[in-house]
Amino acid sequence: MILPVLGGPTGSGKTALTQVLDPERFEIVSFDSRQVYRDLPVGTTAPTEIESSYIRHWLVGILNADESINASQFSLWARAAIEDITSRGKIPFLIGGTGFYLRAFLLGMYPVPNVPKETKDYVLELTIEKATAELAAKDPKALASLSPQDGYRIKRALEVVLTGVLWSEVSKETVGGYLNDYPDVQLIGHWLDWPRDLLYERINRRVEEITTGMLAETKKVVSQYGSDCPGLRTLGYNFALAFLNGIIDSNTFIEQLAQSHRNYAKRQITWFKKDPLLSPISFEAAVQLYTNIDKI
């Protein structure tokens, strides 16, 4: 089975590319941890109704803003989507910017235990210095394997260690993984690579287009679920909340929103560059490749 996979930073044109695919041959399995929220289509730049009606997008708009998601549950839903798509003779096309979810689905995850919410909250409040010191005391081998600048993974390792399981042990080998279960799958994987200045221009234009709608949906979600719901913890909504609460003005809101998206894109690019399954490709070359995938 052919399995096309396309990653890319925010603003790189992933959704636009879906609009040149043949909907009789493909259906999209979205790997975007933000676009799962049905209440937040503007701020997460989810596919519009027109775009979704042209070609089916799975795993978009499936949760309320007060619900949470993790890579393990997402992987189960992605498998179910792929089974449904292939059962009807179509090609599942995996597209998204959440590189961690993509890699977890394709290659598997570490067999870590469930971490209680109170433990997550405790670690979240720690400074990176305190988290590093605590991990050094409890699992020095784990700390030695991590970059001192990688605050996310240091805190993730500490969360696991605080459950009584050594991160240095559970991180030795992944379990699960679609490619492990289906070794005959022919993966065709790329990520959309733009010159940095052009990508940032695209991001800046997008931010200007979404600000009004993003504020409206933020206000609505706050009235329904409160300002601390999981959906509003995703990229950029903290600035929308700050504006609505009178903490920042409209110019600062737009500037900070654009900067947060550019920073996010930079982190995504760093991730995709290190992904062994994906190689860089221009938007034009990707269109040419994936619209002629039956010739590969």
C-alpha positions as CSV (number, residue, x, y, z in Angstrom):
1,M,0.0,0.0,0.0
2,I,1.2,3.5,-0.8
3,L,1.1,5.9,2.1
4,P,1.7,9.5,1.2
5,V,2.8,11.7,4.2
6,L,3.3,15.5,4.1
7,G,4.4,17.6,7.0
8,G,5.2,21.2,7.1
9,P,5.3,24.3,9.3
10,T,2.2,26.5,9.8
11,G,1.6,28.7,6.8
12,S,3.4,26.4,4.3
13,G,0.3,25.5,2.2
14,K,-0.6,22.0,3.4
15,T,-4.4,22.6,3.2
16,A,-4.0,24.4,-0.2
17,L,-2.2,21.3,-1.5
18,T,-5.2,19.1,-0.6
19,Q,-7.3,21.1,-2.9
20,V,-5.4,19.9,-6.0
21,L,-5.7,16.3,-5.1
22,D,-8.3,14.0,-6.7
23,P,-11.1,13.5,-4.1
24,E,-12.1,10.3,-5.8
25,R,-8.7,8.8,-5.1
26,F,-7.6,10.4,-1.8
27,E,-8.9,11.3,1.7
28,I,-7.0,13.4,4.1
29,V,-6.0,12.2,7.6
30,S,-5.1,15.4,9.4
31,F,-2.2,15.3,11.9
32,D,-2.8,18.6,13.6
33,S,-3.3,18.7,17.4
34,R,-4.9,22.1,17.2
35,Q,-7.4,21.6,14.4
36,V,-9.1,18.8,16.4
37,Y,-11.2,21.6,18.1
38,R,-14.5,22.2,16.4
39,D,-14.9,25.5,18.3
40,L,-11.7,27.0,17.1
41,P,-11.5,26.8,13.3
42,V,-10.3,30.3,12.7
43,G,-7.4,30.5,15.1
44,T,-6.2,27.0,14.2
45,T,-6.7,27.8,10.4
46,A,-8.6,24.5,10.0
47,P,-9.9,23.6,6.5
48,T,-13.0,25.7,5.6
49,E,-16.3,24.1,4.8
50,I,-15.6,24.6,1.1
51,E,-12.2,22.9,1.5
52,S,-13.6,20.0,3.5
53,S,-16.5,19.5,1.1
54,Y,-14.1,19.2,-1.8
55,I,-12.0,16.4,-0.2
56,R,-12.7,14.7,3.1
57,H,-10.6,15.6,6.1
58,W,-10.5,13.1,9.0
59,L,-9.7,14.2,12.6
60,V,-10.6,17.8,12.1
61,G,-13.2,19.4,14.4
62,I,-13.8,16.3,16.4
63,L,-13.5,17.7,20.0
64,N,-15.1,20.4,22.0
65,A,-12.7,23.0,23.4
66,D,-13.0,21.6,26.9
67,E,-11.6,18.2,25.9
68,S,-8.0,17.1,25.8
69,I,-6.0,15.0,23.3
70,N,-2.8,13.0,23.4
71,A,-0.6,11.2,20.8
72,S,-1.7,7.8,21.9
73,Q,-5.4,8.4,21.5
74,F,-4.8,10.3,18.2
75,S,-2.9,7.3,16.8
76,L,-5.9,5.0,17.5
77,W,-8.2,7.4,15.7
78,A,-5.8,7.7,12.8
79,R,-5.6,3.9,12.4
80,A,-9.4,3.7,12.3
81,A,-9.5,6.5,9.7
82,I,-7.0,4.7,7.5
83,E,-8.8,1.4,7.8
84,D,-12.1,3.1,6.7
85,I,-10.4,4.9,3.8
86,T,-8.5,1.8,2.4
87,S,-11.6,-0.4,2.8
88,R,-13.3,1.8,0.2
89,G,-10.3,1.6,-2.2
90,K,-9.0,5.1,-1.6
91,I,-5.6,6.3,-0.6
92,P,-5.2,7.8,2.9
93,F,-3.0,11.0,2.7
94,L,-1.4,11.9,6.1
95,I,-1.0,15.7,6.3
96,G,-0.2,17.9,9.2
97,G,2.2,20.1,11.2
98,T,2.2,18.2,14.5
99,G,5.4,16.3,13.8
100,F,5.4,14.5,17.2
101,Y,2.0,13.0,16.5
102,L,3.1,11.9,13.0
103,R,6.2,10.2,14.3
104,A,4.4,8.6,17.2
105,F,1.8,7.1,14.8
106,L,4.3,5.9,12.2
107,L,7.1,4.6,14.5
108,G,5.5,4.1,17.8
109,M,5.9,5.5,21.3
110,Y,7.7,4.8,24.5
111,P,5.7,2.6,26.8
112,V,5.3,5.3,29.5
113,P,2.7,5.0,32.2
114,N,-0.2,7.4,32.5
115,V,0.9,10.5,34.5
116,P,-1.7,11.9,37.0
117,K,-2.9,15.4,36.4
118,E,-1.5,16.6,39.7
119,T,1.9,15.4,38.7
120,K,1.7,17.2,35.3
121,D,0.6,20.3,37.1
122,Y,3.4,20.1,39.6
123,V,6.1,19.7,36.8
124,L,4.5,22.4,34.7
125,E,5.0,25.0,37.4
126,L,8.7,24.1,37.8
127,T,11.4,26.3,36.3
128,I,13.6,24.4,33.8
129,E,16.5,24.7,36.4
130,K,14.4,23.1,39.1
131,A,13.1,20.4,36.8
132,T,16.7,19.7,35.6
133,A,18.0,19.4,39.2
134,E,15.1,17.1,40.2
135,L,15.6,14.8,37.2
136,A,19.4,14.7,37.9
137,A,18.7,13.5,41.4
138,K,16.1,10.8,40.4
139,D,17.3,9.6,37.0
140,P,20.7,11.0,36.0
141,K,21.0,8.6,33.0
142,A,17.9,10.2,31.5
143,L,19.2,13.7,32.0
144,A,22.5,12.8,30.3
145,S,20.6,11.7,27.2
146,L,18.7,15.0,26.9
147,S,19.8,18.4,25.6
148,P,20.1,20.9,28.5
149,Q,18.0,23.4,26.3
150,D,15.2,20.9,25.7
151,G,12.9,22.0,28.5
152,Y,9.9,20.0,27.1
153,R,11.6,16.7,27.2
154,I,13.3,17.3,30.5
155,K,9.9,18.0,32.1
156,R,8.3,15.1,30.2
157,A,11.0,12.7,31.5
158,L,10.5,14.1,35.1
159,E,6.8,13.5,34.9
160,V,7.4,9.8,34.1
161,V,10.1,9.5,36.8
162,L,7.7,10.9,39.4
163,T,5.3,8.0,38.7
164,G,8.1,5.6,39.9
165,V,9.3,4.5,36.4
166,L,12.8,5.4,35.1
167,W,12.7,7.4,31.9
168,S,16.1,6.0,31.0
169,E,14.5,2.5,31.0
170,V,11.2,3.1,29.1
171,S,12.9,5.3,26.5
172,K,15.1,2.5,25.2
173,E,12.6,1.2,22.7
174,T,9.3,2.3,21.1
175,V,6.2,0.1,20.9
176,G,3.5,0.1,18.4
177,G,3.8,2.2,15.3
178,Y,1.9,1.8,12.0
179,L,5.0,1.0,9.9
180,N,6.1,-1.7,12.4
181,D,2.7,-3.4,12.1
182,Y,2.5,-3.0,8.3
183,P,6.1,-3.4,7.0
184,D,5.0,-3.6,3.4
185,V,3.6,0.0,3.4
186,Q,5.4,2.2,0.8
187,L,5.8,5.5,2.6
188,I,6.3,8.6,0.4
189,G,7.2,11.3,2.9
190,H,8.1,15.0,2.6
191,W,7.8,18.3,4.4
192,L,7.0,21.6,2.7
193,D,10.2,23.7,2.7
194,W,10.0,27.4,1.9
195,P,12.7,30.1,2.0
196,R,12.3,31.5,5.5
197,D,11.5,35.1,4.5
198,L,8.7,34.0,2.2
199,L,7.3,31.7,4.8
200,Y,7.3,34.5,7.4
201,E,5.5,36.8,4.9
202,R,2.8,34.1,4.4
203,I,2.4,33.8,8.2
204,N,2.2,37.5,8.7
205,R,-0.6,37.8,6.0
206,R,-2.5,34.9,7.5
207,V,-2.4,36.4,11.0
208,E,-3.9,39.7,9.7
209,E,-6.7,37.7,8.1
210,I,-7.6,35.6,11.2
211,T,-7.4,38.1,14.1
212,T,-11.1,39.3,14.0
213,G,-12.5,35.8,13.7
214,M,-10.1,34.5,16.3
215,L,-11.2,37.0,18.8
216,A,-14.9,36.3,18.2
217,E,-14.4,32.5,18.6
218,T,-12.3,33.0,21.7
219,K,-15.0,35.1,23.3
220,K,-17.6,32.4,22.5
221,V,-15.4,29.6,23.9
222,V,-14.8,31.5,27.1
223,S,-18.5,31.9,27.6
224,Q,-19.1,28.2,27.1
225,Y,-16.1,26.5,28.7
226,G,-14.1,29.1,30.6
227,S,-10.8,30.7,29.8
228,D,-8.7,27.7,31.1
229,C,-10.1,25.0,28.8
230,P,-7.6,22.9,26.9
231,G,-8.5,24.4,23.5
232,L,-7.5,27.9,24.5
233,R,-4.1,26.6,25.6
234,T,-3.1,26.1,22.0
235,L,-1.0,28.4,20.0
236,G,-1.9,32.1,20.1
237,Y,-5.1,32.1,22.2
238,N,-3.2,33.4,25.2
239,F,-2.8,36.7,23.3
240,A,-6.4,36.7,22.3
241,L,-7.4,36.3,25.9
242,A,-5.0,39.1,26.9
243,F,-6.6,41.4,24.4
244,L,-10.1,40.6,25.5
245,N,-9.1,41.2,29.1
246,G,-7.7,44.6,28.3
247,I,-4.1,43.6,29.0
248,I,-2.7,44.4,25.6
249,D,-4.0,46.6,22.7
250,S,-4.9,45.4,19.2
251,N,-1.5,46.2,17.7
252,T,0.3,44.3,20.4
253,F,-2.1,41.4,19.9
254,I,-1.4,41.2,16.2
255,E,2.4,41.5,16.7
256,Q,2.6,38.9,19.4
257,L,0.3,36.5,17.5
258,A,2.4,36.8,14.4
259,Q,5.6,36.3,16.4
260,S,4.3,33.2,18.1
261,H,3.4,31.7,14.8
262,R,6.8,32.5,13.3
263,N,8.5,30.9,16.4
264,Y,6.2,27.9,16.1
265,A,7.1,27.5,12.4
266,K,10.8,27.7,13.3
267,R,10.3,24.8,15.9
268,Q,8.4,22.8,13.4
269,I,11.1,23.2,10.7
270,T,13.7,22.1,13.2
271,W,11.6,19.0,14.0
272,F,11.0,18.0,10.4
273,K,14.6,18.5,9.4
274,K,15.5,15.8,11.9
275,D,12.7,13.4,10.9
276,P,14.2,10.4,9.2
277,L,11.0,9.6,7.3
278,L,10.5,13.0,5.6
279,S,12.6,14.9,3.1
280,P,12.2,18.6,2.2
281,I,10.2,19.5,-0.9
282,S,9.0,22.8,-2.4
283,F,5.2,23.4,-2.7
284,E,5.3,23.3,-6.5
285,A,7.3,20.0,-6.5
286,A,4.9,18.5,-3.9
287,V,1.9,19.3,-6.1
288,Q,3.6,17.6,-9.1
289,L,4.6,14.6,-7.0
290,Y,1.4,13.9,-5.1
291,T,-1.0,14.5,-8.0
292,N,1.0,11.9,-10.0
293,I,1.5,9.5,-7.2
294,D,0.1,6.5,-9.3
295,K,3.2,6.8,-11.5
296,I,5.6,6.2,-8.6
